[in-house]
Amino acid sequence: MITNKKTFALGMIMLISFSLVFVLIMSPIFGAGRNGLVYADDMFNSLSKGSAYFIDQEVTKAEKYAGTGIEVTLAAADETQAQVWTTLYTAAGADVKTAGTEVAIKGDLGNIMNTVLVDADAMYYNNGTALTDKYGLEGREATYAWYNSFKVMDEALKNQQRFAESAAINSVIKKAVEPAYNYYDIEIKKVVDYKGIVFFLMAFYLVYTLWYGFAIYYICDGVGISMTKAAKKVEA
């Protein structure tokens, strides 16, 4: 039973208009057949990518390891992975010997890191064909292979108590390889260039959430449903 027609009507108007806007948001009218949610997701992914470039810093760090020799044996998951790792590290100028799933690597850590960083930079700028031309592998496949081999190398270096080299490898993984892989094929955008859109999207999200909340509140008030604080029980 409606006890307050005015608030009930206001609530229904707000709920209906909320639903109409929702239909509009879910319509594929935001370019390239995208709906509003996909558009916003793409926008924030692009803005996030624009703030995730640290490869130049890693290149500077890698210079400190030029001439630093390493000698490790990496255990691959299978012979196919071992052959991929052999291809990568050979291209990085290392002396590589493969026996089954074991890949013995002897080389200059600085050269290896720089090779990975060049590949990561190409992937960051969506140039996966550069890695395909270089290794005969799809860009993300090659990047993932670097990631996996570096993870194993990290453990090998720790076992040798070469903790500084291990930290350098980990830094390349987190600040270069992972962003290059995860953000591949995403357009790069800077927040400073899209401040108006970012402000609008954040403000719209806040207003739209409150819009729905007040619609439900007014409808409930219109039918006599209200929230009141329970009276404090007094014990005799």
C-alpha positions in Angstrom: 0.0 0.0 0.0 1.3 3.4 -1.0 1.4 5.7 2.0 3.2 8.7 0.4 2.4 9.1 -3.3 4.8 12.0 -3.7 8.0 10.2 -2.6 6.8 6.9 -4.3 6.3 8.8 -7.6 9.7 10.4 -7.3 11.3 7.1 -6.5 9.7 5.5 -9.6 10.8 8.3 -11.9 14.4 8.0 -10.6 14.3 4.2 -11.0 12.9 4.3 -14.5 15.3 7.0 -15.6 18.2 5.0 -14.0 17.1 2.0 -16.1 16.9 4.0 -19.3 20.4 5.3 -18.7 21.6 1.7 -18.0 20.1 0.5 -21.3 22.0 3.4 -23.0 25.2 2.5 -21.3 24.9 -1.2 -22.4 24.2 -0.2 -26.0 27.1 -0.6 -28.5 27.3 3.1 -29.4 30.7 4.0 -27.9 32.8 3.3 -31.0 33.9 0.0 -32.5 30.7 -1.6 -31.3 31.6 -1.1 -27.6 29.2 -0.4 -24.8 29.8 2.0 -22.0 31.3 -0.5 -19.7 33.8 -1.8 -22.3 34.6 1.8 -23.3 35.4 2.8 -19.6 37.4 -0.4 -19.1 39.4 0.3 -22.2 40.0 3.9 -21.2 41.3 3.0 -17.7 43.4 0.2 -19.1 45.0 2.6 -21.5 45.5 5.2 -18.8 47.0 2.6 -16.5 49.4 1.5 -19.3 50.5 5.1 -19.7 51.6 5.2 -16.1 53.4 1.8 -16.2 56.5 2.5 -18.2 59.7 1.9 -16.2 61.8 0.3 -18.9 64.1 3.3 -19.3 64.9 3.1 -15.6 65.7 -0.6 -15.9 68.0 0.1 -18.8 70.0 2.4 -16.5 70.2 -0.3 -13.8 71.2 -2.9 -16.4 74.2 -0.8 -17.4 75.7 -1.5 -13.9 75.8 -5.2 -14.7 77.6 -4.9 -18.0 80.6 -7.3 -17.7 79.0 -9.3 -14.8 79.3 -12.9 -15.7 76.8 -15.5 -14.7 76.8 -19.3 -15.0 73.5 -21.0 -14.2 71.6 -24.2 -15.2 67.9 -23.8 -15.7 65.4 -26.6 -15.5 62.7 -26.2 -18.1 59.3 -27.8 -17.8 59.9 -29.9 -21.0 62.2 -30.1 -24.0 60.1 -27.7 -26.1 60.5 -25.0 -23.4 64.2 -25.8 -23.2 64.6 -25.2 -26.9 62.8 -21.8 -26.7 65.0 -20.7 -23.8 68.0 -21.8 -25.8 66.9 -19.6 -28.7 66.4 -16.6 -26.4 69.6 -16.7 -24.5 71.7 -17.5 -27.6 70.3 -14.3 -29.2 71.3 -12.5 -26.0 74.9 -13.5 -26.7 75.2 -16.2 -24.0 76.9 -19.5 -24.4 74.1 -22.0 -24.1 74.2 -25.8 -23.9 71.0 -27.8 -23.7 70.6 -31.4 -22.5 67.0 -32.6 -22.4 65.2 -30.2 -20.2 68.3 -28.6 -18.7 69.7 -25.4 -20.2 73.2 -24.4 -19.1 73.8 -20.6 -19.6 77.0 -18.8 -19.4 77.0 -15.1 -20.3 77.0 -11.4 -19.5 74.1 -10.5 -17.2 74.1 -7.0 -18.5 73.7 -8.1 -22.1 71.0 -10.6 -21.2 69.1 -7.9 -19.3 69.4 -5.4 -22.1 68.1 -8.0 -24.6 65.1 -8.6 -22.5 64.5 -4.9 -22.0 64.7 -4.2 -25.8 62.1 -6.9 -26.3 59.9 -5.6 -23.5 60.1 -2.1 -25.0 58.9 -3.4 -28.3 56.0 -5.2 -26.7 55.1 -2.2 -24.6 54.7 -0.2 -27.8 52.6 -3.1 -29.3 55.4 -4.2 -31.8 55.2 -7.9 -31.3 56.4 -8.5 -34.9 59.9 -7.4 -33.8 60.1 -10.4 -31.5 58.6 -12.7 -34.2 61.3 -11.6 -36.7 64.0 -12.0 -34.0 63.0 -15.4 -32.6 60.4 -16.9 -34.8 57.9 -16.8 -31.9 54.7 -14.9 -31.4 55.5 -11.7 -29.3 53.6 -12.7 -26.2 55.0 -16.3 -26.4 58.6 -14.9 -26.4 57.8 -12.5 -23.6 56.3 -15.2 -21.5 59.3 -17.4 -22.1 61.6 -14.6 -20.8 59.3 -14.4 -17.8 59.5 -18.1 -17.0 63.2 -18.4 -17.6 63.9 -15.3 -15.4 61.9 -16.8 -12.6 64.0 -20.0 -12.7 67.2 -17.9 -13.1 66.2 -15.9 -10.0 66.1 -19.1 -7.9 69.4 -20.3 -9.4 71.1 -17.0 -8.5 69.7 -17.0 -5.0 71.1 -20.6 -4.5 74.5 -19.1 -5.5 73.9 -16.3 -2.9 74.1 -13.7 -5.7 71.4 -11.7 -4.2 72.2 -8.4 -6.0 71.9 -10.1 -9.4 68.7 -11.9 -8.2 67.2 -8.5 -7.2 68.1 -7.0 -10.6 66.4 -9.9 -12.4 63.3 -9.5 -10.3 63.2 -5.8 -11.0 63.2 -6.5 -14.8 60.4 -9.0 -14.4 58.1 -6.7 -12.4 58.9 -3.4 -14.1 59.4 -4.5 -17.7 58.4 -8.0 -18.6 55.1 -8.2 -16.8 53.8 -4.8 -17.9 54.9 -5.5 -21.5 53.1 -8.8 -21.5 49.9 -7.7 -19.7 49.5 -4.4 -21.6 50.3 -5.7 -25.0 47.8 -4.5 -27.7 46.4 -1.8 -25.4 46.6 1.8 -26.6 48.8 4.1 -24.5 47.0 7.1 -23.0 48.2 9.7 -20.5 46.0 11.0 -17.7 47.1 14.6 -18.4 45.6 14.3 -21.9 42.2 12.9 -20.8 41.6 14.8 -17.5 38.1 15.8 -18.6 37.0 12.3 -19.5 38.5 10.8 -16.3 36.7 13.4 -14.1 33.4 12.8 -15.9 33.7 9.0 -15.6 34.5 9.2 -11.9 31.8 11.8 -11.2 29.2 9.9 -13.2 30.0 6.7 -11.3 29.4 8.5 -8.0 26.2 10.2 -9.1 24.8 7.1 -10.8 25.3 5.0 -7.6 23.6 7.6 -5.5 20.8 7.9 -8.1 19.9 4.2 -7.7 20.2 4.4 -3.9 17.9 7.3 -3.6 15.4 5.8 -6.0 15.1 2.7 -3.8 14.9 4.9 -0.7 12.0 7.0 -2.0 10.1 4.0 -3.2 10.4 2.3 0.2 9.4 5.6 1.9 6.4 5.8 -0.4 5.1 2.3 0.6 5.7 3.0 4.3 9.0 1.1 4.7 11.5 3.1 6.7 14.7 2.5 8.7 14.7 3.8 12.2 17.1 3.2 15.1 15.8 0.6 17.5 14.7 1.9 20.8 17.2 1.3 23.6 16.0 -1.4 25.9 15.8 -0.4 29.6 16.1 -3.1 32.1 14.3 -2.9 35.4 
